[in-house]
Amino acid sequence: MRTHIFAFAALTLLLSCSDRGVENEPAITTDAQLLSLAQAGGNWVYYKNSTDTIAKAPSSAHDEPRLRTRYNTKAATQLDMNGKVRVDPNFPDSSLIVKELFTGPAITTLAIMFKLRGAPNAGNGWVWSELDIQGNVKISSASKGAGCISCHSAGLDYTRMNDAHP
């Protein structure tokens, strides 16, 4: 009898795990955790496949005059071969987009979007944060994208690089 109970418990545990990976993804929602992800090394893909900085769009709410945007491996699945966001993107959970904002030659601010639909502080599926390079919070992930979503809603899955920097 104990063998059957053990086998049933093991089978139940095995069946409750899936290939989707959602159950194994960290619920990264704090500003400090997002900053750590943004500062981690990795296989980043840059907008238009270029590490050059570009002038901010006139309509941008960000203060710094120049920027560069990078995508983690998950987010990069939604870029075309030219490094632009696809026309009808659907960024998967764990997609990380980091906009590096520059004053002069130095990065001074990181604007971070992390796709995590189930996060309690996600706004429209994304966790939003803006921090200076030392980690001081300018826009908290706790705000659920307030101050970001109104502008970003015009974009492709809330991303604005294609329309702001065609």
NORTAGI-V502647 format. One record per helix or strand of 3 or more residues. SS is the DSSP state (H for helix, E for strand). FROM is the first residue (numbers start at 1). TO is the last residue. Records with the same first field share a line. If there is no record, write none. Layout:
SS: FROM-TO + FROM-TO
//
This chain:
H: 2-16 + 22-24 + 31-39 + 47-49 + 73-76 + 141-143 + 149-152 + 161-164
E: 66-71 + 96-103 + 106-115 + 126-132 + 137-139
//
